[in-house]
Amino acid sequence: MIIILYWEGQVKREMSKKNVIEGGDEENRVKQLNKEIMLVFERHTASFGHASAALLSVMYYISEKYTKQHPESKQNLSEYFKTEFDKFLNKLAQK
């Protein structure tokens, strides 16, 4: 299992002990995907509420698809999202 999150110019990897994927190719794929996602939001000039709801829906879809393929990793995925959302909320509160 590998979960990649692009946050403020850095790629953070959360890896299980079973599967480890390394290399610049993964980082480039994440950066490209982020650019494409940002472009969609720029083109549609979505409000914060709509953009947030859309991102949460996409994350839900991705996590549902992933946990169907890897049910043994559901708890790890849940803990990962809790940790990352806590970091996000803490940063938001600091601004």
PyMOL commands that set and color helices and strands:
alter all, ss='L'
color gray80, all
select helices_A, chain A and resi 24-44+48-69+71-94
alter helices_A, ss='H'
color red, helices_A
select strands_A, chain A and resi 2-7+10-15
alter strands_A, ss='S'
color yellow, strands_A
deselect
rebuild
show_as cartoon
